[in-house]
Amino acid sequence: MDNLIIFEEREVLGKDFKIYGTKENPLFLAKDVKEWIEHSDVSMMLKKVDEEEKVTNNVCTLGGIQQAWFLTEDGLYEVLMQSRKPIAKQFKKEVKKILKQIRTTGGAVKNEEEFIKNYFPSFSDEVKQAMVLDLKKQNEKIQKELEEKNRFLNQISASSNSILVRDVAHLATKHNLKIGEKRLWNKLREWGLIQKNSTNPMQRALEQGLFEKSEFVIQRSRGVETKFTTRVTGKGQVYIIDRLLREVI
């Protein structure tokens, strides 16, 4: 099962709105929908939609790859229609508008169109259209890059071997995520996964299965010394690469 990525994210009615999957088959994380319409229980919300209107899929989280419930487009509309919250009706209207815009322009043109309209009103329709077409080409390029990165992420998730942080940096660099070993260590500390001024993982990162400590011994003149090295699990590799991809995007 492939890991879903976010292909559209913006603020809608003061809520963090994310769309997963593709523009042809958009999916919405059930947990997110619960927050949008202020529902009290995800399970109860899902019980009210037909089986074909909800699916489970893999998604990257802080805890690594996890399986989660998603609503299809029809499922989302059904939940919004059933809700008595005033925001649900507004959300349905906004979602329809956003999906229509994504399917006709590729997704990222909306703000550019508003910018052109507000600040370049004297431009001819022909020039405006040319600008929109150029942006569509850029969006198609971005979408292609996202798909390639998603394939890359799926390849990593298929690996069960733990590797050194240095190797994770090399792996990322091979796929145009240019980051050296030292910088990656700093990132891991910044994210709260590795202890400050150390290469030891935080306890929670170990408990989440993102890292493991490998023991080895060194023979010295005064005797045998036991050392530990930090290795990144397959789960940790997915989390790190996914987070780096998000920062680049």
C-alpha positions as CSV (number, residue, x, y, z in Angstrom):
1,M,0.0,0.0,0.0
2,D,1.5,3.3,-1.1
3,N,1.9,6.2,1.4
4,L,-0.4,9.1,0.7
5,I,1.1,12.6,0.4
6,I,-0.5,16.0,0.7
7,F,-0.9,17.6,-2.7
8,E,-2.8,20.7,-1.6
9,E,-2.8,22.5,1.7
10,R,-4.2,25.9,2.7
11,E,-6.3,27.6,5.4
12,V,-10.0,27.4,5.0
13,L,-12.4,29.2,7.4
14,G,-9.6,29.4,9.9
15,K,-8.9,25.6,9.7
16,D,-5.8,23.8,8.3
17,F,-7.2,22.2,5.2
18,K,-5.3,19.3,3.5
19,I,-6.1,17.2,0.5
20,Y,-4.3,13.8,0.0
21,G,-4.2,11.5,-3.0
22,T,-4.7,13.1,-6.5
23,K,-6.9,15.7,-8.0
24,E,-8.8,13.0,-9.8
25,N,-9.3,11.0,-6.5
26,P,-8.9,13.4,-3.6
27,L,-9.0,12.0,0.0
28,F,-9.5,13.7,3.3
29,L,-8.1,12.5,6.6
30,A,-11.0,11.6,8.8
31,K,-9.3,13.0,11.8
32,D,-8.9,16.4,10.0
33,V,-12.6,16.4,9.0
34,K,-13.6,15.8,12.6
35,E,-11.7,19.0,13.6
36,W,-13.1,21.0,10.7
37,I,-16.7,20.4,11.7
38,E,-16.0,20.1,15.5
39,H,-17.3,16.5,15.6
40,S,-16.8,14.7,18.9
41,D,-16.0,11.2,17.7
42,V,-14.2,10.0,14.4
43,S,-15.6,6.5,14.7
44,M,-19.2,7.7,15.0
45,M,-18.7,10.1,12.1
46,L,-17.4,7.3,9.9
47,K,-20.3,5.0,10.8
48,K,-22.7,7.3,9.1
49,V,-21.1,7.0,5.6
50,D,-21.2,4.1,3.2
51,E,-18.3,1.6,3.0
52,E,-17.3,2.9,-0.5
53,E,-17.1,6.4,0.8
54,K,-14.3,5.7,3.3
55,V,-10.9,4.0,2.9
56,T,-7.8,3.2,5.0
57,N,-4.4,4.1,3.7
58,N,-0.9,4.7,4.9
59,V,0.1,8.2,6.0
60,C,3.4,9.6,7.4
61,T,3.1,10.9,11.0
62,L,5.6,11.7,13.7
63,G,5.3,8.1,14.8
64,G,6.3,7.0,11.3
65,I,4.0,5.3,8.7
66,Q,0.6,4.6,10.2
67,Q,-2.7,3.4,8.8
68,A,-5.5,5.9,9.0
69,W,-9.1,6.4,7.8
70,F,-9.8,8.7,4.9
71,L,-13.0,10.0,3.4
72,T,-13.5,10.1,-0.4
73,E,-14.9,13.2,-2.0
74,D,-18.5,11.8,-1.8
75,G,-17.9,10.7,1.8
76,L,-16.8,14.2,2.8
77,Y,-19.8,15.8,1.2
78,E,-22.0,13.2,3.0
79,V,-20.5,14.0,6.4
80,L,-20.7,17.7,5.8
81,M,-24.4,17.4,4.8
82,Q,-25.2,15.4,7.9
83,S,-23.6,17.8,10.3
84,R,-25.7,20.4,12.0
85,K,-22.8,22.7,12.7
86,P,-23.1,26.0,10.7
87,I,-19.4,25.7,9.6
88,A,-20.2,22.4,7.7
89,K,-22.3,24.1,5.1
90,Q,-19.7,26.8,4.5
91,F,-17.0,24.1,4.3
92,K,-18.9,22.2,1.7
93,K,-19.1,25.3,-0.4
94,E,-15.4,26.0,0.0
95,V,-14.4,22.5,-0.8
96,K,-16.3,22.4,-4.0
97,K,-14.8,25.7,-5.0
98,I,-11.3,24.5,-4.2
99,L,-11.6,21.1,-6.1
100,K,-13.1,22.9,-9.1
101,Q,-10.2,25.3,-9.1
102,I,-7.6,22.5,-8.7
103,R,-9.1,20.5,-11.6
104,T,-9.2,23.4,-14.0
105,T,-5.9,25.1,-13.1
106,G,-3.7,22.6,-11.3
107,G,-4.1,24.0,-7.9
108,A,-1.6,26.8,-7.3
109,V,-2.8,29.3,-9.8
110,K,-5.6,30.7,-7.7
111,N,-3.6,33.1,-5.6
112,E,-1.6,34.2,-8.7
113,E,-4.9,35.0,-10.5
114,E,-6.1,37.1,-7.6
115,F,-2.7,38.9,-7.5
116,I,-2.8,39.7,-11.2
117,K,-6.4,40.8,-11.0
118,N,-5.8,43.1,-8.0
119,Y,-2.4,44.6,-9.0
120,F,-2.4,44.4,-12.8
121,P,-6.0,45.3,-13.8
122,S,-4.8,47.1,-17.0
123,F,-3.3,43.9,-18.5
124,S,-5.2,42.6,-21.5
125,D,-7.2,39.4,-21.2
126,E,-4.7,37.9,-23.7
127,V,-1.7,38.7,-21.5
128,K,-3.5,37.5,-18.3
129,Q,-4.4,34.2,-20.0
130,A,-0.8,33.7,-21.1
131,M,0.4,34.2,-17.6
132,V,-2.1,31.6,-16.3
133,L,-1.0,29.1,-18.9
134,D,2.6,29.6,-17.9
135,L,1.7,29.0,-14.3
136,K,-0.2,25.9,-15.2
137,K,3.0,24.5,-16.8
138,Q,4.9,25.3,-13.6
139,N,2.2,23.5,-11.6
140,E,2.4,20.4,-13.8
141,K,6.1,20.4,-13.2
142,I,5.6,20.7,-9.4
143,Q,3.0,17.9,-9.5
144,K,5.4,15.6,-11.4
145,E,8.1,16.3,-8.8
146,L,5.7,15.5,-6.0
147,E,4.8,12.2,-7.7
148,E,8.5,11.3,-8.1
149,K,9.1,12.1,-4.4
150,N,6.2,10.0,-3.4
151,R,7.6,7.0,-5.3
152,F,11.0,7.7,-3.6
153,L,9.2,7.6,-0.2
154,N,7.5,4.3,-1.0
155,Q,10.8,2.8,-2.0
156,I,12.3,3.7,1.4
157,S,9.3,2.4,3.3
158,A,9.9,-1.0,1.7
159,S,13.3,-1.2,3.3
160,S,13.6,-3.0,6.7
161,N,17.3,-2.3,7.2
162,S,18.6,0.3,9.7
163,I,21.4,2.6,8.5
164,L,23.7,5.3,9.8
165,V,22.6,8.9,9.8
166,R,25.5,9.5,7.3
167,D,23.8,7.0,5.0
168,V,20.5,8.7,5.3
169,A,22.1,12.0,4.3
170,H,23.7,10.3,1.2
171,L,20.4,8.7,0.3
172,A,18.6,12.1,0.5
173,T,21.4,13.8,-1.6
174,K,21.1,11.2,-4.3
175,H,17.5,12.3,-4.8
176,N,18.2,16.0,-4.9
177,L,17.6,16.7,-1.2
178,K,21.1,18.1,-0.7
179,I,22.0,17.8,2.9
180,G,25.3,16.7,4.5
181,E,25.7,14.5,7.5
182,K,26.5,17.4,9.9
183,R,23.5,19.4,8.8
184,L,21.3,16.4,9.1
185,W,22.4,15.8,12.7
186,N,21.6,19.4,13.4
187,K,18.1,18.9,11.8
188,L,17.5,15.9,14.0
189,R,18.4,17.9,17.1
190,E,16.2,20.8,15.9
191,W,13.3,18.4,15.5
192,G,13.8,17.1,19.0
193,L,14.8,13.6,17.9
194,I,18.4,13.7,19.0
195,Q,19.9,15.0,22.2
196,K,21.6,18.4,22.1
197,N,25.4,18.2,21.8
198,S,25.2,14.5,21.3
199,T,24.4,11.8,18.7
200,N,22.2,9.9,21.1
201,P,18.5,9.6,20.2
202,M,15.8,11.0,22.6
203,Q,14.0,8.4,24.5
204,R,10.7,9.1,22.7
205,A,12.4,8.7,19.3
206,L,13.6,5.3,20.4
207,E,10.1,4.3,21.7
208,Q,8.5,5.4,18.5
209,G,10.9,3.1,16.6
210,L,12.6,5.8,14.6
211,F,16.1,4.9,15.8
212,E,18.0,2.1,17.5
213,K,21.2,1.9,19.3
214,S,23.8,-0.6,18.0
215,E,26.4,-1.9,20.5
216,F,29.9,-2.6,19.5
217,V,33.2,-3.2,21.3
218,I,36.7,-1.7,20.9
219,Q,39.8,-3.4,22.1
220,R,42.1,-1.0,23.8
221,S,45.4,-1.4,25.7
222,R,43.5,-1.0,29.0
223,G,40.8,-3.5,28.0
224,V,37.6,-3.8,26.1
225,E,35.4,-0.7,25.8
226,T,31.7,-0.9,24.9
227,K,30.4,1.8,22.5
228,F,27.0,2.6,21.0
229,T,26.1,4.0,17.6
230,T,22.8,5.5,16.5
231,R,21.2,3.9,13.6
232,V,18.0,5.0,11.7
233,T,15.3,2.3,11.3
234,G,13.3,1.9,8.1
235,K,10.5,3.7,9.9
236,G,12.9,6.5,10.9
237,Q,14.2,6.8,7.3
238,V,10.7,7.4,6.0
239,Y,9.9,10.0,8.7
240,I,13.2,11.9,8.1
241,I,12.9,11.9,4.3
242,D,9.3,12.8,4.4
243,R,9.9,15.8,6.7
244,L,12.8,17.0,4.5
245,L,10.6,16.7,1.4
246,R,7.9,18.8,3.2
247,E,10.4,21.5,4.1
248,V,11.7,21.6,0.5
249,I,8.1,21.7,-0.9
